[in-house]
Amino acid sequence: MAKKVQITLMKSVIRQHHSQKDTVRALGFSRHVRVVEKDLTPVVQGMINKVSHLLSVREVK
């Protein structure tokens, strides 16, 4: 079973490159300071790494 992570969008995507905006939207965020819960797959891990400066990530037990 895959680990679950809780991802919070901490910073705005305004003035970010369009590819980073697209990545944040693909993670499931539509607005600033929202929380989503995802399975930690290699794809999701790559997206988190790409926009890590905008996110806060913690593991869900």
Summary of the structure (lengths in Angstrom):
residues: 61
radius of gyration: 10.9
end to end distance: 12.3
largest distance: 37.2
contacts: 146
relative contact order: 0.36
helix: 34%
strand: 28%
